[in-house]
Amino acid sequence: MKRMLRHILSVVVAALPLFPAPVWAAQSAPSRQQLNADAHWKFLLGDPAEAQAPSFNDSAWRTVDLPHDWSIEGAPAEKNPTGSGGGFFPAGVGWYRRTFMAPPSWKGKRVSVEFDGVASNATVYLNGKKLGIHPYAYTTFRFDLTPALDFAQSNVLAVRVDNSELPSSRWFTGAGIYRHVRIVVTEPSTLPLGASSSAPLKRPPTTKRSHYAHRCRMTPPIPPTSL
């Protein structure tokens, strides 16, 4: 009996290399880079024409770092349309512009800009091309920069924020890009934000410590004109 068990065990051990490894072990995770884009934005409280154009002169605009709320910077007044729920703070329309260079390493990648929150009605442009509108103040959103990126010269990311339709809330919402912004660089096959896939998710096991360290990892900042 023992001899038979030893024979069966030797057959099983010999056959182990014939079985394929788990799928997640044979596949390398797609590269993903996140760049902090909070610093060195140009800001103007107002609504000048063609402010999305790369050639627009923003040299007189104020330089701000995000998160930024122009409403809380103003003086409260009873005439302001935010009303008592908004603390009588001013609202209106403001513009943000950010100039940067796209490095050669981004070629062949998908490059997106991700906003954690803009209050509100954000219209986003890259090099004068309208990427889209996000009306809601409390949700993260992303736009694909890839088709409009210029690798030969500076790129201009412009955001028009319209918080003039008031009252829009029962409490103070602020106004502007009041949460963080980042540039996300991934492989071109990566699913965009909000997309779904019917394929089952498979991931390698991870320890609690490594998972926590991954979540707390700081993202490098984007310099004013280069990356």
Beta strands, then each sheet from edge to edge (+ up, - down):
strand 1: 32-36
strand 2: 41-45
strand 3: 62-64
strand 4: 92-100
strand 5: 110-115
strand 6: 122-126
strand 7: 129-134
strand 8: 141-144
strand 9: 155-163
strand 10: 181-186
sheet 1: 1+ 10- 5+ 8-
sheet 2: 3+ 2- 4+ 9- 6+ 7-
end
